[in-house]
Amino acid sequence: GTFFFYSKAMAAEINDFSVTIQVNADSTLNITEKIAYDFGAEAKHGIYRDIPARYLARGGNYNLRFSDISVTDGEGAPLTFSAQNYGSAKRIKIGDAATDVTGVKEYVIKYRIGRAINYFNDRDEIYWNATGNDWDVPIRQAKAAVILPQSVSEQAIKSNCYAGAAGVNASCLSDRFVYSGPGEINQIVFTHDRLNAKEGLTFVISLPPGIMQKPSQASLIFETIRDNWVLGLPIIALAVMFYLWHSRGRDPEGRGTIVAQYDAPDGLSPAEVG
């Protein structure tokens, strides 16, 4: 989404939001976003780009892996930015508190994503929210071009594109294939005109298994544990407490049952004892 540094005023709009998603054979995505942002006449310091990064899946957390983040302007000059976790999103804060921006500014955001592929028995699925749904301003036109790691038969691909607020299943304006040869697809392009504030463009593509390398079972288990390590805290605490009890907390061994024995004091006669 987008927010403004030190001001609650609304920006005019995003003139164009164009995304290129390169799907790699190792199941990662290289993403380039080009955002033409019109600040209007008001001076602002920059924008926030919130990218969905954490989901609830199969009863636990499922986190995407971000790397190689960079931000430039439309001419390729580096821009000041920082990236941190923000709720369920990765927030990229772009701009400089000492620099004001007015009018149209182009931002080019690049990053690499891991764990964005869902694997099923009969297909591998790419599900991606290309624009995010947290922008406070409308988007005049949005486009997402998905480049496949290799050409795929048209009959083996299924794709859908949705536009609107979160949870809305309205189809986007255009969903078309780019052909590399007769019946062979190497790119899919989704477009939509006029997204209102808090609306976004999301697509899903199903490909036959084997186009992308599936992580090993051991890697999947490790990543699941990494995302849900907090659920293991009770088990870890129980193990630590058992160790402490076993090594230090048990009562020391005694000498067994002690039977009390009483004798009469020395030097007293039976009558005196009585």
Rosetta blueprint (number, residue, H / E / L):
1 G L
2 T E
3 F L
4 F L
5 F L
6 Y L
7 S L
8 K L
9 A L
10 M L
11 A L
12 A L
13 E E
14 I E
15 N E
16 D E
17 F E
18 S E
19 V E
20 T E
21 I E
22 Q E
23 V E
24 N L
25 A L
26 D L
27 S L
28 T L
29 L E
30 N E
31 I E
32 T E
33 E E
34 K E
35 I E
36 A E
37 Y E
38 D E
39 F L
40 G L
41 A L
42 E L
43 A L
44 K E
45 H L
46 G E
47 I E
48 Y E
49 R E
50 D E
51 I E
52 P E
53 A L
54 R E
55 Y E
56 L E
57 A E
58 R L
59 G L
60 G E
61 N E
62 Y E
63 N E
64 L L
65 R E
66 F E
67 S E
68 D E
69 I E
70 S E
71 V E
72 T E
73 D E
74 G L
75 E L
76 G L
77 A L
78 P E
79 L L
80 T L
81 F E
82 S E
83 A E
84 Q E
85 N E
86 Y E
87 G L
88 S L
89 A E
90 K E
91 R E
92 I E
93 K E
94 I E
95 G E
96 D L
97 A L
98 A L
99 T L
100 D L
101 V E
102 T L
103 G L
104 V E
105 K E
106 E E
107 Y E
108 V E
109 I E
110 K E
111 Y E
112 R E
113 I E
114 G E
115 R L
116 A L
117 I E
118 N E
119 Y E
120 F L
121 N L
122 D L
123 R L
124 D E
125 E E
126 I E
127 Y E
128 W E
129 N E
130 A L
131 T L
132 G L
133 N L
134 D L
135 W E
136 D L
137 V L
138 P L
139 I E
140 R E
141 Q E
142 A E
143 K E
144 A E
145 A E
146 V E
147 I E
148 L E
149 P E
150 Q E
151 S E
152 V E
153 S E
154 E H
155 Q H
156 A H
157 I L
158 K E
159 S E
160 N E
161 C E
162 Y E
163 A E
164 G E
165 A L
166 A L
167 G L
168 V L
169 N L
170 A L
171 S E
172 C L
173 L L
174 S E
175 D E
176 R E
177 F E
178 V E
179 Y E
180 S E
181 G E
182 P L
183 G L
184 E E
185 I E
186 N E
187 Q E
188 I E
189 V E
190 F E
191 T E
192 H E
193 D E
194 R E
195 L E
196 N L
197 A L
198 K L
199 E L
200 G E
201 L E
202 T E
203 F E
204 V E
205 I E
206 S E
207 L E
208 P L
209 P L
210 G L
211 I L
212 M L
213 Q L
214 K L
215 P L
216 S L
217 Q H
218 A H
219 S H
220 L H
221 I H
222 F H
223 E H
224 T H
225 I H
226 R H
227 D H
228 N L
229 W H
230 V H
231 L H
232 G H
233 L H
234 P H
235 I H
236 I H
237 A H
238 L H
239 A H
240 V H
241 M H
242 F H
243 Y H
244 L H
245 W H
246 H H
247 S H
248 R H
249 G H
250 R L
251 D L
252 P L
253 E L
254 G L
255 R L
256 G L
257 T L
258 I L
259 V L
260 A L
261 Q L
262 Y L
263 D L
264 A L
265 P L
266 D L
267 G L
268 L L
269 S L
270 P H
271 A H
272 E H
273 V H
274 G L
